[in-house]
Amino acid sequence: MRWAKFLILALLSLFVARTCLATTVTARLLTTGAAPTGCFVRFQLMNYGTNVPRVVGTNVIVDKTNLVANCDVAGNVSVIIQDNATISPAGTYYHVSFYQNGLLFRSGDWIITGATFDLNTAVPMTTVPVVSPPTGDTTYPRLDGGNLNLVGPGWELPVRLADTFAGADAGAKIAACWAAMPAGGTCDARKLLGAQTISAQLDLNKPGTLLLGDATYTLPPVTGGGTETTGGGGIKVSSNGVHVIGTGNTILQATRDWANGTWYAIWAAGVDGFEARG
């Protein structure tokens, strides 16, 4: 009978020891250069809702203030904390925050259990995905359309910047910009300022908008005869839905040679929806 009582007491002692189980949590906090000063770790018990958290058969947990563990001069932290596995209700965890000189650096959530728990190696419950840094033309589409193969149909940027394209003069830059622009998009030439030259006829051959800024454009002279329908101009509109808009003091200078026919600054014949303003 005495041995039976001893066995019961031993089992009760084992049960109490298990329910009172605490975990020694360690970590080391360092900067990239040296051990930080004024660092500490804050532990906050989470996910017990409106329940009273308890260590069953032992005690009630009353964490009105969070547990704070300070670093030593080498940046080491060591603190004894209640094992999540012994806490009721089940499913609790600790929100762990890292501070330096009183300022929050980062925080994470851990289920702390076992005799020892090393924050240097333990994996948090959730991790924030790390975004890969850009790797040039394989990551983001360029405004000049130089890597349109990066995106599929319908995803092209609608705006192109004429000043970012190569060309001997403004006309060549705008022509390249217009070619790279998706139909219905915008070729923005507002950064081509001052005296500019369009040395060859500029053909706006698909729907879109051409934005011109504070510039004086010298257009190419007439090179042959023509009429109102067969002549031409420095800027030729050969598509429906074209808009040429001057957003500042935009001047188009065309040379008109009466002997060689009709020549316009902008020539748009037989197209619908054409607009020129500014």
Secondary structure in CASP SS format (residue, H / E / C, confidence):
PFRMAT SS
TARGET T0000
AUTHOR 0000-0000-0000
METHOD secondary structure of the structure
MODEL  1
M C 1.00
R H 1.00
W H 1.00
A H 1.00
K H 1.00
F H 1.00
L H 1.00
I H 1.00
L H 1.00
A H 1.00
L H 1.00
L H 1.00
S H 1.00
L H 1.00
F H 1.00
V H 1.00
A H 1.00
R H 1.00
T H 1.00
C C 1.00
L C 1.00
A E 1.00
T E 1.00
T E 1.00
V E 1.00
T E 1.00
A E 1.00
R E 1.00
L C 1.00
L C 1.00
T C 1.00
T C 1.00
G C 1.00
A C 1.00
A C 1.00
P C 1.00
T C 1.00
G C 1.00
C E 1.00
F E 1.00
V E 1.00
R E 1.00
F E 1.00
Q E 1.00
L E 1.00
M E 1.00
N C 1.00
Y C 1.00
G C 1.00
T C 1.00
N C 1.00
V C 1.00
P C 1.00
R E 1.00
V E 1.00
V C 1.00
G C 1.00
T C 1.00
N E 1.00
V E 1.00
I C 1.00
V C 1.00
D C 1.00
K C 1.00
T C 1.00
N C 1.00
L E 1.00
V E 1.00
A E 1.00
N E 1.00
C C 1.00
D C 1.00
V C 1.00
A C 1.00
G C 1.00
N E 1.00
V E 1.00
S E 1.00
V E 1.00
I E 1.00
I E 1.00
Q E 1.00
D C 1.00
N H 1.00
A H 1.00
T H 1.00
I E 1.00
S E 1.00
P C 1.00
A C 1.00
G C 1.00
T C 1.00
Y E 1.00
Y E 1.00
H E 1.00
V E 1.00
S E 1.00
F E 1.00
Y E 1.00
Q E 1.00
N C 1.00
G C 1.00
L E 1.00
L E 1.00
F E 1.00
R E 1.00
S E 1.00
G E 1.00
D E 1.00
W E 1.00
I C 1.00
I C 1.00
T C 1.00
G C 1.00
A C 1.00
T E 1.00
F E 1.00
D E 1.00
L C 1.00
N C 1.00
T C 1.00
A C 1.00
V C 1.00
P C 1.00
M C 1.00
T C 1.00
T C 1.00
V C 1.00
P C 1.00
V C 1.00
V C 1.00
S C 1.00
P C 1.00
P C 1.00
T C 1.00
G H 1.00
D H 1.00
T H 1.00
T C 1.00
Y C 1.00
P C 1.00
R C 1.00
L C 1.00
D C 1.00
G C 1.00
G C 1.00
N C 1.00
L H 1.00
N H 1.00
L H 1.00
V C 1.00
G C 1.00
P C 1.00
G C 1.00
W C 1.00
E C 1.00
L C 1.00
P C 1.00
V E 1.00
R E 1.00
L E 1.00
A H 1.00
D H 1.00
T H 1.00
F C 1.00
A C 1.00
G C 1.00
A C 1.00
D C 1.00
A H 1.00
G H 1.00
A H 1.00
K H 1.00
I H 1.00
A H 1.00
A H 1.00
C H 1.00
W H 1.00
A H 1.00
A H 1.00
M C 1.00
P C 1.00
A C 1.00
G C 1.00
G E 1.00
T E 1.00
C E 1.00
D E 1.00
A E 1.00
R C 1.00
K C 1.00
L C 1.00
L C 1.00
G E 1.00
A E 1.00
Q E 1.00
T E 1.00
I C 1.00
S C 1.00
A C 1.00
Q C 1.00
L E 1.00
D E 1.00
L E 1.00
N C 1.00
K C 1.00
P C 1.00
G E 1.00
T E 1.00
L E 1.00
L E 1.00
L E 1.00
G C 1.00
D C 1.00
A E 1.00
T E 1.00
Y E 1.00
T E 1.00
L C 1.00
P C 1.00
P C 1.00
V C 1.00
T C 1.00
G C 1.00
G C 1.00
G C 1.00
T C 1.00
E C 1.00
T C 1.00
T C 1.00
G C 1.00
G E 1.00
G E 1.00
G E 1.00
I E 1.00
K E 1.00
V E 1.00
S C 1.00
S C 1.00
N C 1.00
G C 1.00
V E 1.00
H E 1.00
V E 1.00
I E 1.00
G E 1.00
T C 1.00
G C 1.00
N C 1.00
T C 1.00
I E 1.00
L E 1.00
Q E 1.00
A C 1.00
T C 1.00
R C 1.00
D C 1.00
W H 1.00
A H 1.00
N H 1.00
G C 1.00
T C 1.00
W E 1.00
Y E 1.00
A E 1.00
I E 1.00
W E 1.00
A E 1.00
A C 1.00
G C 1.00
V C 1.00
D C 1.00
G C 1.00
F C 1.00
E E 1.00
A E 1.00
R E 1.00
G C 1.00
END
